[in-house]
């Protein structure tokens, strides 16, 4: 028989594992590293719940945990250049067979190249909003800032992205 914290954890895993993976992938551009970060995030959340702690918004808590793991990793290592990133992941995800798949892959490469040129803060907030499809309140909770601050950062990030893609 499973405990309530185990039940909650299993439900959270089923509901959020894919989106946490996407979040990690678009932050590090490496399938293997993203998978490691997802495993580590869920392991930490599991341990936190098993220790008897309560989590009001498990989705936001998972995002915050994964983001903190990525930040810790970046602090330990120097960032790779765009060339190194593309060498590590020549076949960017997601991919499909046929023409649509090729078009998606090319668009994905363009988007990832543009995101890779941006600073971590800009890439993070754009990824949370437009890749992870988080709303302003969830992003605010994850980043521990006000919703108004999130909106301002999003506007600035979009302006930066437009400038980077339209020189």
VEXSEMAR-562978 format. One record per residue (C-alpha): residue number from 1; x, y, z; chain. Coordinates in Angstrom, 1 decimal, padded with zeros to 4 digits. Example, Ala and Ser with C-alpha at 12.3 -4.5 7.8 and 13.67 -1.06 7.14 Angstrom:
<sites>
SITE  seq       x       y       z  mol
SITE    1   012.3  -004.5   007.8    A
SITE    2   013.7  -001.1   007.1    A
</sites>
This chain:
<sites>
SITE  seq       x       y       z  mol
SITE    1   000.0   000.0   000.0    A
SITE    2   001.3   003.4  -000.9    A
SITE    3   001.3   006.5   001.4    A
SITE    4  -000.4   009.7   000.5    A
SITE    5   003.0   011.4  -000.3    A
SITE    6   003.9   008.4  -002.6    A
SITE    7   000.5   008.7  -004.3    A
SITE    8   001.0   012.4  -004.8    A
SITE    9   004.5   011.9  -006.1    A
SITE   10   003.4   009.3  -008.6    A
SITE   11   000.6   011.5  -009.8    A
SITE   12   003.0   014.4  -010.2    A
SITE   13   005.4   012.3  -012.1    A
SITE   14   002.8   011.1  -014.5    A
SITE   15   001.4   014.6  -015.0    A
SITE   16   004.7   016.6  -015.2    A
SITE   17   007.7   014.4  -016.2    A
SITE   18   007.5   015.3  -019.9    A
SITE   19   007.2   019.0  -019.3    A
SITE   20   010.0   019.1  -016.8    A
SITE   21   012.1   017.2  -019.4    A
SITE   22   011.3   019.8  -022.1    A
SITE   23   012.1   022.6  -019.6    A
SITE   24   015.5   021.0  -018.8    A
SITE   25   016.2   020.2  -022.5    A
SITE   26   015.7   023.7  -023.6    A
SITE   27   017.9   025.0  -020.9    A
SITE   28   020.9   022.7  -021.6    A
SITE   29   020.3   021.5  -025.2    A
SITE   30   021.4   017.9  -024.3    A
SITE   31   019.1   014.9  -024.2    A
SITE   32   021.3   013.0  -021.7    A
SITE   33   021.9   015.9  -019.4    A
SITE   34   018.2   016.8  -019.5    A
SITE   35   017.3   013.3  -018.5    A
SITE   36   019.8   013.4  -015.6    A
SITE   37   018.3   016.7  -014.4    A
SITE   38   014.8   015.3  -014.5    A
SITE   39   015.8   012.2  -012.5    A
SITE   40   017.6   014.4  -010.0    A
SITE   41   014.6   016.8  -009.7    A
SITE   42   012.1   014.0  -009.1    A
SITE   43   014.5   012.3  -006.6    A
SITE   44   014.9   015.4  -004.6    A
SITE   45   011.1   016.1  -004.6    A
SITE   46   010.5   012.4  -003.5    A
SITE   47   012.9   012.8  -000.7    A
SITE   48   011.4   016.1   000.3    A
SITE   49   007.9   014.6   000.5    A
SITE   50   009.1   011.5   002.3    A
SITE   51   010.7   013.7   004.9    A
SITE   52   007.1   014.9   005.7    A
SITE   53   007.2   018.3   004.1    A
SITE   54   004.1   019.7   002.4    A
SITE   55   004.2   021.2  -001.1    A
SITE   56   001.3   023.4  -002.1    A
SITE   57   002.0   023.6  -005.8    A
SITE   58   003.9   020.5  -006.8    A
SITE   59   004.3   021.6  -010.5    A
SITE   60   005.9   024.9  -009.5    A
SITE   61   008.1   023.0  -006.9    A
SITE   62   009.3   020.6  -009.6    A
SITE   63   010.2   023.5  -012.0    A
SITE   64   012.0   025.3  -009.2    A
SITE   65   013.9   022.2  -008.2    A
SITE   66   014.9   021.4  -011.8    A
SITE   67   015.9   025.0  -012.4    A
SITE   68   018.1   025.0  -009.3    A
SITE   69   019.8   021.8  -010.3    A
SITE   70   020.6   023.3  -013.7    A
SITE   71   021.9   026.5  -012.2    A
SITE   72   024.1   024.5  -009.8    A
SITE   73   025.4   022.5  -012.8    A
SITE   74   026.2   025.6  -014.8    A
SITE   75   028.0   027.1  -011.9    A
SITE   76   030.2   024.0  -011.7    A
SITE   77   031.0   024.0  -015.4    A
SITE   78   031.7   026.6  -018.0    A
SITE   79   029.0   027.0  -020.6    A
SITE   80   029.6   025.2  -024.0    A
SITE   81   029.7   027.2  -027.1    A
SITE   82   026.9   026.9  -029.7    A
SITE   83   029.1   024.9  -031.9    A
SITE   84   029.8   022.4  -029.1    A
SITE   85   026.1   022.2  -028.3    A
SITE   86   025.2   021.5  -031.9    A
SITE   87   027.9   018.8  -032.1    A
SITE   88   026.5   017.1  -029.0    A
SITE   89   023.0   017.1  -030.4    A
SITE   90   023.0   017.1  -034.2    A
SITE   91   019.5   015.7  -034.4    A
SITE   92   017.5   018.1  -032.4    A
SITE   93   014.2   016.9  -030.8    A
SITE   94   011.4   016.5  -031.5    A
SITE   95   011.6   014.9  -034.9    A
SITE   96   009.2   013.2  -037.3    A
SITE   97   009.6   011.4  -040.6    A
SITE   98   008.7   013.1  -043.8    A
SITE   99   008.6   016.7  -044.8    A
SITE  100   006.8   018.0  -041.7    A
SITE  101   009.5   016.5  -039.6    A
SITE  102   012.3   018.1  -041.6    A
SITE  103   010.5   021.5  -041.4    A
SITE  104   010.0   021.2  -037.7    A
SITE  105   013.7   020.2  -037.2    A
SITE  106   014.9   023.2  -039.2    A
SITE  107   012.6   025.5  -037.3    A
SITE  108   013.7   023.9  -034.0    A
SITE  109   017.4   024.5  -035.0    A
SITE  110   016.7   028.2  -035.7    A
SITE  111   014.8   028.6  -032.4    A
SITE  112   017.5   026.8  -030.4    A
SITE  113   020.3   028.8  -032.1    A
SITE  114   018.5   032.0  -031.3    A
SITE  115   017.9   030.9  -027.7    A
SITE  116   021.5   029.8  -027.3    A
SITE  117   022.6   033.3  -028.1    A
SITE  118   020.5   034.8  -025.3    A
SITE  119   021.6   035.2  -021.7    A
SITE  120   020.4   032.6  -019.2    A
SITE  121   017.8   034.8  -017.6    A
SITE  122   016.2   035.7  -021.0    A
SITE  123   016.3   032.1  -022.2    A
SITE  124   014.9   030.8  -018.9    A
SITE  125   011.8   033.1  -018.8    A
SITE  126   011.1   032.6  -022.5    A
SITE  127   011.4   028.8  -022.1    A
SITE  128   009.1   028.7  -019.1    A
SITE  129   006.4   030.8  -020.8    A
SITE  130   006.5   029.6  -024.4    A
SITE  131   007.9   026.1  -024.3    A
SITE  132   006.7   024.9  -020.9    A
SITE  133   003.5   026.9  -021.3    A
SITE  134   003.5   028.1  -017.7    A
SITE  135   001.3   031.1  -016.8    A
SITE  136   002.6   034.3  -015.3    A
SITE  137   001.7   033.3  -011.7    A
SITE  138   003.4   029.9  -012.0    A
SITE  139   006.6   031.6  -013.3    A
SITE  140   006.5   034.1  -010.5    A
SITE  141   006.2   031.3  -007.9    A
SITE  142   009.1   029.3  -009.5    A
SITE  143   011.4   032.3  -009.7    A
SITE  144   010.2   033.7  -006.4    A
SITE  145   009.4   037.2  -007.9    A
SITE  146   006.2   039.1  -008.4    A
SITE  147   003.9   038.5  -011.4    A
SITE  148   004.4   042.1  -012.5    A
SITE  149   008.2   041.5  -012.5    A
SITE  150   007.6   038.4  -014.7    A
SITE  151   005.6   040.4  -017.2    A
SITE  152   008.3   043.0  -017.4    A
SITE  153   011.0   040.4  -017.8    A
SITE  154   008.9   038.7  -020.6    A
SITE  155   008.5   041.9  -022.5    A
SITE  156   012.2   042.6  -022.3    A
SITE  157   013.1   039.1  -023.2    A
SITE  158   010.8   039.2  -026.3    A
SITE  159   012.5   042.5  -027.3    A
SITE  160   015.9   040.9  -026.9    A
SITE  161   014.9   037.9  -028.9    A
SITE  162   013.5   040.1  -031.7    A
SITE  163   016.8   042.1  -031.8    A
SITE  164   018.8   038.8  -031.9    A
SITE  165   016.8   037.4  -034.8    A
SITE  166   016.4   040.6  -036.8    A
SITE  167   019.8   042.3  -036.8    A
</sites>
